[in-house]
Amino acid sequence: MRKKLATIIFVVYVMSMLWGCDPVTLHKVTSTIFDGVPSLPPAEQLCQEYQVTKVEEEKKKENAKLPSDGSGSGSSHLPYREKRCNGCHDKTQESGLIKPKAQLCFVCHPNIIKGSMAHGPAAVGSCLECHEAHSSNYPALLKAEKGKLCAGCHQEKRLALAMHQKVSSNGMFCMDCHDPHGGASAYFLR
């Protein structure tokens, strides 16, 4: 009786841990533990279901209030908007991408870094530090408002503090003077 109760508790525990897992992980675990677990639907069906979910999320985002900083009406990645997922995604690769994550954006944007100096995240292909992959409430797929994005990482004291304060108080942003990807001059000045 105790053994049966322990087995039931274990099964309930495992199932509760898997409740939040994605369908593929859930299937892998349950099919390892139990016999007779039905196979997953074809990948195309999962992708279609995912796309429907994403479209609904997009509509909700579009209906949500956009930023009040005058930054526009948001943006979406053209291949994503046109449902050309295979331009970036490859279901046959373990990563699910056509190239490693750090090289992916350079497939379509090979000359994004202009000049010999590169901004750290851009240099190593960490584009998603600043940009969303599919859509954003901000222009250029930015993760935050132009006025707040750089400050997320750059909290060091500005060399020309008085000038930076004056410029920002006049409604200018870091990107108005600095190229966020890199450049040929010090501090990526435009």
Backbone bond lengths (Angstrom), bond angles and torsions (degrees), N, CA, C in turn:
res aa  C-N    CA-C-N  psi(-1)  N-CA   C-N-CA  omega(-1)  CA-C   N-CA-C  phi
1 M - - - 1.454 - - 1.539 110.82 -
2 R 1.351 116.45 -44.17 1.456 119.84 -180.00 1.524 111.05 -64.56
3 K 1.321 116.52 -37.68 1.463 121.23 -179.48 1.528 110.48 -64.54
4 K 1.324 115.86 -41.23 1.464 120.87 178.97 1.532 110.27 -65.78
5 L 1.327 116.47 -42.54 1.455 121.07 178.61 1.528 110.34 -63.67
6 A 1.331 117.20 -41.82 1.464 120.99 178.51 1.522 110.95 -63.42
7 T 1.334 117.26 -39.54 1.458 121.36 178.37 1.521 110.53 -64.30
8 I 1.322 116.92 -43.64 1.467 121.40 179.46 1.528 110.03 -63.20
9 I 1.317 117.07 -44.00 1.466 120.82 179.41 1.523 110.05 -62.81
10 F 1.329 116.53 -42.00 1.459 120.68 178.77 1.522 110.93 -61.90
11 V 1.320 116.89 -46.04 1.461 121.06 -179.51 1.535 110.03 -62.50
12 V 1.311 117.17 -44.30 1.466 121.01 178.80 1.528 110.02 -62.69
13 Y 1.318 117.36 -40.66 1.456 122.07 178.85 1.532 110.63 -62.14
14 V 1.335 116.69 -49.44 1.463 121.35 -179.59 1.523 110.24 -61.26
15 M 1.303 117.37 -44.59 1.461 120.86 -179.19 1.531 110.69 -64.96
16 S 1.324 117.27 -38.78 1.466 118.76 179.05 1.523 111.04 -68.19
17 M 1.319 118.74 -33.59 1.461 122.31 177.27 1.530 110.54 -68.31
18 L 1.330 116.51 -33.90 1.459 121.26 -177.28 1.525 112.94 -84.87
19 W 1.306 117.79 -8.46 1.458 122.02 -174.92 1.528 111.63 -53.10
20 G 1.330 117.98 -41.26 1.455 121.44 -177.67 1.516 114.31 -89.37
21 C 1.331 118.64 0.16 1.462 120.89 -177.34 1.528 111.34 -75.16
22 D 1.335 114.84 157.65 1.453 119.69 176.08 1.534 108.92 -69.74
23 P 1.334 119.08 161.46 1.468 121.87 -174.52 1.531 113.95 -60.14
24 V 1.318 117.95 -35.36 1.468 120.27 -178.13 1.524 110.51 -68.63
25 T 1.327 117.74 -45.90 1.468 121.35 178.40 1.517 110.37 -64.11
26 L 1.310 116.27 -43.94 1.464 120.71 178.41 1.526 110.15 -57.92
27 H 1.327 117.53 -44.24 1.468 121.16 179.98 1.524 111.27 -64.71
28 K 1.338 117.02 -43.49 1.466 120.58 179.83 1.526 111.04 -58.46
29 V 1.317 116.90 -45.99 1.465 120.69 -177.64 1.523 111.24 -69.87
30 T 1.325 116.75 -48.23 1.472 118.43 -176.96 1.523 111.85 -66.52
31 S 1.337 117.75 -36.14 1.466 118.77 178.86 1.521 112.01 -72.25
32 T 1.329 117.70 -22.33 1.465 121.22 174.78 1.525 110.66 -74.73
33 I 1.322 115.78 -38.71 1.470 120.00 -176.69 1.525 111.76 -82.65
34 F 1.326 117.33 -41.16 1.457 121.19 -172.68 1.526 111.44 -114.71
35 D 1.335 115.72 148.37 1.462 121.25 172.42 1.524 108.82 -88.06
36 G 1.318 116.86 152.81 1.455 121.35 174.13 1.509 115.30 80.44
37 V 1.343 118.64 14.85 1.457 120.79 177.09 1.525 107.71 -72.00
38 P 1.328 118.23 126.69 1.469 119.40 -178.27 1.530 110.60 -62.69
39 S 1.325 116.12 151.51 1.459 120.30 -179.53 1.524 110.18 -72.92
40 L 1.325 114.65 159.33 1.456 120.65 178.89 1.526 110.33 -71.44
41 P 1.323 116.46 154.70 1.470 118.36 174.12 1.526 109.15 -66.66
42 P 1.327 117.55 164.02 1.467 120.08 179.11 1.531 110.99 -58.18
43 A 1.333 115.47 151.74 1.468 120.84 -178.00 1.523 111.78 -56.96
44 E 1.324 116.99 -35.59 1.463 120.20 -179.57 1.529 111.27 -60.37
45 Q 1.333 116.13 -38.59 1.461 119.84 179.88 1.532 109.72 -67.90
46 L 1.343 116.23 -42.90 1.466 118.82 178.09 1.523 110.64 -61.04
47 C 1.348 116.36 -40.70 1.463 120.20 -179.97 1.528 111.23 -65.36
48 Q 1.334 116.28 -39.06 1.460 119.47 178.77 1.527 110.20 -64.52
49 E 1.332 116.07 -42.76 1.463 119.81 178.58 1.527 110.34 -63.56
50 Y 1.332 115.95 -41.27 1.464 120.93 178.24 1.524 109.75 -62.07
51 Q 1.334 117.05 -43.56 1.459 121.42 -179.23 1.528 110.94 -62.35
52 V 1.331 116.90 -42.45 1.461 120.64 178.45 1.530 109.80 -60.68
53 T 1.323 116.21 -43.72 1.467 120.94 178.53 1.519 110.38 -61.44
54 K 1.331 116.50 -45.39 1.457 120.60 -179.37 1.527 111.86 -64.37
55 V 1.318 117.59 -39.57 1.466 121.08 178.58 1.525 109.52 -62.08
56 E 1.337 116.64 -42.26 1.467 119.96 178.22 1.528 110.63 -63.06
57 E 1.345 116.77 -41.48 1.463 120.20 177.28 1.523 110.98 -63.10
58 E 1.334 116.31 -39.92 1.460 121.19 177.92 1.522 110.66 -59.58
59 K 1.329 116.19 -45.31 1.461 120.02 -179.61 1.520 110.73 -62.39
60 K 1.340 116.35 -40.15 1.465 119.72 178.24 1.523 110.49 -63.96
61 K 1.336 116.52 -41.90 1.468 120.32 178.45 1.518 110.96 -62.65
62 E 1.331 116.58 -42.22 1.456 120.52 -179.39 1.516 111.05 -64.73
63 N 1.320 116.32 -34.69 1.459 120.13 179.82 1.521 112.39 -79.70
64 A 1.335 115.82 -18.87 1.467 119.67 179.33 1.522 109.48 -70.15
65 K 1.307 115.49 159.99 1.461 119.64 179.61 1.521 109.32 -67.23
66 L 1.303 116.37 131.05 1.457 122.42 179.23 1.514 109.49 -84.06
67 P 1.329 117.77 163.63 1.458 120.68 -177.97 1.530 112.23 -57.67
68 S 1.321 115.13 144.53 1.458 119.84 -176.60 1.523 112.13 -92.89
69 D 1.336 117.50 12.48 1.458 119.91 -177.37 1.521 112.77 -89.53
70 G 1.313 117.19 9.36 1.450 120.63 179.77 1.519 112.92 75.88
71 S 1.315 116.50 17.58 1.471 119.51 -175.27 1.513 112.75 -81.33
72 G 1.295 119.02 3.17 1.461 120.20 174.35 1.501 112.84 106.59
73 S 1.309 113.98 -165.21 1.461 119.26 -173.29 1.518 113.01 -104.29
74 G 1.310 117.94 20.81 1.452 119.83 178.25 1.513 111.63 90.36
75 S 1.312 115.23 -173.86 1.460 119.68 -177.57 1.516 109.84 -158.01
76 S 1.320 114.86 162.08 1.459 120.54 173.54 1.520 107.95 -143.52
77 H 1.318 114.92 149.71 1.454 121.94 -179.11 1.523 108.12 -70.20
78 L 1.317 117.90 126.24 1.458 121.63 -174.30 1.532 113.16 -53.82
79 P 1.345 119.80 -48.25 1.473 118.12 178.53 1.531 112.20 -59.83
80 Y 1.313 117.43 -35.79 1.463 121.53 178.36 1.529 109.99 -66.89
81 R 1.329 115.82 -45.78 1.466 120.75 -179.17 1.527 110.88 -62.48
82 E 1.337 116.41 -35.26 1.462 120.66 -179.89 1.527 112.72 -89.37
83 K 1.333 116.20 7.09 1.471 123.02 178.12 1.533 112.09 58.87
84 R 1.339 115.94 36.63 1.461 121.62 175.52 1.528 108.23 -98.63
85 C 1.316 116.50 62.59 1.461 123.20 -174.78 1.524 112.37 -62.44
86 N 1.330 116.47 -32.76 1.469 120.27 -176.46 1.520 112.61 -67.36
87 G 1.308 118.47 -10.71 1.458 120.71 175.20 1.514 111.95 -66.00
88 C 1.327 117.10 -27.45 1.470 122.35 179.10 1.527 112.17 -119.98
89 H 1.322 116.88 -32.34 1.465 121.28 -173.46 1.522 111.92 -100.70
90 D 1.333 115.53 141.74 1.462 122.79 176.79 1.525 107.09 -136.61
91 K 1.321 116.61 108.81 1.468 121.61 -176.31 1.524 112.94 -65.55
92 T 1.332 117.29 -17.53 1.468 119.75 -178.47 1.526 112.04 -82.92
93 Q 1.323 118.08 -14.38 1.460 121.87 179.84 1.524 109.85 -91.69
94 E 1.309 116.06 145.66 1.465 120.22 -179.76 1.530 111.11 -60.97
95 S 1.332 116.14 -37.79 1.465 120.38 -179.95 1.527 111.93 -73.27
96 G 1.332 116.04 -21.03 1.455 120.42 -176.86 1.518 112.99 82.52
97 L 1.339 117.28 5.07 1.456 122.21 -178.02 1.522 110.53 -118.97
98 I 1.337 117.05 155.81 1.460 120.48 -179.07 1.527 112.15 -74.44
99 K 1.317 117.55 -23.40 1.470 124.57 178.47 1.525 107.18 -138.45
100 P 1.328 117.12 163.09 1.470 118.08 173.59 1.534 110.22 -57.31
101 K 1.299 116.18 149.76 1.468 122.45 -174.44 1.534 112.11 -51.96
102 A 1.339 117.10 -39.16 1.467 120.85 -177.81 1.526 112.97 -72.73
103 Q 1.325 118.55 -11.48 1.468 121.81 -179.45 1.527 112.28 -112.58
104 L 1.307 117.57 -10.39 1.461 121.87 -170.04 1.530 113.89 -59.75
105 C 1.308 118.67 -49.69 1.468 120.95 -175.46 1.526 111.62 -65.00
106 F 1.348 116.62 -29.36 1.464 120.61 -178.45 1.529 112.41 -70.83
107 V 1.339 117.81 -12.66 1.465 120.22 176.36 1.526 109.24 -60.87
108 C 1.309 117.68 -46.67 1.468 121.81 -179.52 1.534 112.89 -98.53
109 H 1.321 117.15 -21.34 1.469 121.71 -176.83 1.531 109.60 -120.72
110 P 1.349 118.65 62.18 1.466 120.31 -173.99 1.525 113.91 -69.26
111 N 1.313 118.15 -25.35 1.468 121.03 -175.51 1.520 112.33 -110.22
112 I 1.307 117.00 30.36 1.469 120.54 -177.13 1.527 111.02 -67.43
113 I 1.337 116.96 -29.95 1.464 120.91 177.72 1.518 107.25 -96.45
114 K 1.322 115.25 113.21 1.465 120.62 -179.63 1.523 108.20 -105.84
115 G 1.309 116.45 120.70 1.457 120.60 -179.43 1.513 111.54 108.64
116 S 1.317 114.55 177.65 1.465 120.32 -174.24 1.525 113.33 -87.93
117 M 1.316 118.32 -11.86 1.466 121.48 -179.17 1.524 109.29 -109.36
118 A 1.320 115.77 133.35 1.464 119.81 -177.66 1.519 110.50 -122.38
119 H 1.301 115.53 141.12 1.466 122.33 174.19 1.519 107.35 -66.17
120 G 1.302 118.49 137.67 1.464 123.15 -174.50 1.510 116.54 -43.19
121 P 1.344 118.93 -58.67 1.467 119.07 -178.73 1.525 113.01 -61.01
122 A 1.336 117.40 -39.50 1.466 120.24 179.59 1.526 110.46 -67.02
123 A 1.314 116.91 -37.48 1.467 121.22 -177.44 1.524 112.18 -62.25
124 V 1.321 116.42 -35.05 1.470 119.93 -177.14 1.527 112.82 -103.29
125 G 1.330 116.95 10.18 1.458 120.58 177.10 1.515 114.53 74.61
126 S 1.315 117.26 24.06 1.472 120.94 177.37 1.524 109.89 -91.09
127 C 1.300 116.21 54.47 1.461 122.23 -176.30 1.528 111.82 -59.88
128 L 1.340 115.63 -31.18 1.464 119.71 -176.34 1.530 112.95 -75.14
129 E 1.326 117.41 0.43 1.465 119.59 172.00 1.528 109.76 -69.06
130 C 1.336 116.18 -33.33 1.463 121.33 -177.28 1.532 113.27 -113.70
131 H 1.329 116.56 -26.22 1.462 121.24 -173.79 1.528 111.91 -114.76
132 E 1.330 115.52 150.28 1.464 121.98 169.62 1.525 107.57 -85.77
133 A 1.303 117.80 152.81 1.464 120.62 -177.50 1.528 112.91 -80.03
134 H 1.315 117.72 -35.12 1.465 120.27 -172.32 1.523 113.26 -112.18
135 S 1.321 117.69 -53.65 1.466 119.88 -178.37 1.522 110.03 -154.56
136 S 1.320 114.65 160.78 1.458 120.83 -176.90 1.519 109.56 -151.67
137 N 1.303 116.03 158.35 1.466 120.96 174.03 1.524 110.85 -81.58
138 Y 1.334 116.48 -2.61 1.456 121.65 -176.33 1.526 110.00 -119.55
139 P 1.317 117.49 156.51 1.469 120.62 179.28 1.535 111.51 -61.90
140 A 1.319 116.06 158.53 1.470 123.78 176.52 1.530 112.07 56.48
141 L 1.314 116.83 27.83 1.472 123.04 179.70 1.529 112.67 57.31
142 L 1.324 117.44 26.92 1.464 120.71 -179.46 1.527 110.67 -66.84
143 K 1.330 115.55 150.07 1.468 121.04 179.87 1.515 112.57 -80.17
144 A 1.317 117.81 -20.10 1.461 121.60 -177.65 1.524 109.07 -147.51
145 E 1.320 116.06 174.83 1.455 121.29 176.81 1.520 109.22 -61.26
146 K 1.332 116.32 149.83 1.465 120.70 179.71 1.527 111.42 -54.02
147 G 1.296 117.58 -38.87 1.457 121.75 -177.36 1.516 114.62 -72.72
148 K 1.312 117.94 -13.56 1.466 121.12 -177.18 1.527 113.26 -116.18
149 L 1.314 117.56 -16.62 1.455 121.13 -173.12 1.527 112.79 -61.45
150 C 1.315 117.68 -52.94 1.469 120.90 -175.17 1.533 111.19 -65.25
151 A 1.326 116.83 -36.45 1.462 121.18 -178.06 1.530 112.50 -65.46
152 G 1.325 117.08 -15.62 1.456 119.75 176.80 1.518 112.36 -61.27
153 C 1.327 116.91 -34.13 1.475 122.11 178.41 1.525 112.11 -109.74
154 H 1.324 116.46 -41.95 1.466 121.34 -174.07 1.518 110.47 -87.37
155 Q 1.321 114.98 93.79 1.459 120.74 179.49 1.527 111.33 -113.10
156 E 1.348 116.03 2.47 1.461 119.84 179.15 1.532 109.86 -70.12
157 K 1.326 115.64 160.91 1.456 120.94 -179.52 1.530 108.87 -69.71
158 R 1.315 116.82 131.91 1.467 122.64 179.81 1.528 109.51 -67.67
159 L 1.327 116.96 141.24 1.458 121.04 176.86 1.523 111.00 -64.24
160 A 1.284 117.36 -43.12 1.465 122.66 179.37 1.528 107.25 -109.49
161 L 1.322 115.14 65.72 1.469 121.10 -172.71 1.523 112.59 -57.03
162 A 1.327 118.18 -47.13 1.472 120.72 -177.75 1.528 110.86 -61.24
163 M 1.336 116.20 -42.80 1.463 119.13 179.74 1.524 110.56 -65.39
164 H 1.336 117.93 -43.36 1.465 121.09 179.88 1.529 111.27 -61.93
165 Q 1.325 116.66 -40.91 1.459 119.77 178.91 1.532 111.20 -64.56
166 K 1.323 116.52 -42.19 1.462 120.62 179.91 1.531 110.76 -64.77
167 V 1.326 116.39 -44.50 1.462 121.19 -179.20 1.525 110.18 -63.39
168 S 1.330 117.29 -46.30 1.473 119.29 -178.53 1.525 111.52 -69.03
169 S 1.331 118.18 -31.31 1.467 119.79 178.01 1.531 111.21 -69.20
170 N 1.325 116.96 -19.08 1.463 121.42 176.66 1.518 112.42 -93.74
171 G 1.330 116.58 14.11 1.457 120.84 173.89 1.518 115.27 83.58
172 M 1.314 117.28 15.93 1.468 119.75 176.99 1.522 109.33 -94.05
173 F 1.313 114.96 155.93 1.462 121.14 -178.79 1.520 110.17 -116.86
174 C 1.310 116.49 163.39 1.466 122.10 179.51 1.525 111.24 -50.16
175 M 1.338 115.77 -43.48 1.466 121.40 -174.69 1.521 112.99 -69.78
176 D 1.330 117.41 -12.60 1.462 119.18 176.96 1.529 110.62 -70.90
177 C 1.323 117.07 -27.92 1.469 121.12 -179.87 1.523 112.98 -111.34
178 H 1.328 116.91 -28.52 1.463 121.69 -175.48 1.527 110.45 -112.65
179 D 1.330 116.45 137.80 1.463 120.73 173.54 1.522 106.65 -81.45
180 P 1.321 119.34 119.85 1.463 120.91 -175.07 1.527 114.61 -69.82
181 H 1.326 117.58 -11.38 1.469 119.66 -179.52 1.522 112.52 -98.87
182 G 1.314 117.99 -28.97 1.462 121.67 -179.15 1.506 110.50 150.36
183 G 1.329 115.72 -172.60 1.458 118.89 179.77 1.507 111.65 177.79
184 A 1.315 114.70 -171.98 1.469 121.17 -177.90 1.518 111.62 -97.51
185 S 1.351 117.88 -12.55 1.452 119.93 -177.72 1.536 110.96 -113.42
186 A 1.317 114.21 163.28 1.476 119.88 179.28 1.523 109.86 -58.77
187 Y 1.296 116.04 143.02 1.462 123.78 179.48 1.534 112.74 62.43
188 F 1.323 116.58 16.90 1.468 123.25 177.41 1.521 112.13 56.01
189 L 1.321 116.96 34.38 1.463 119.89 179.24 1.519 110.01 -64.50
190 R 1.317 114.51 141.68 1.477 119.80 -179.66 1.514 111.02 -77.36
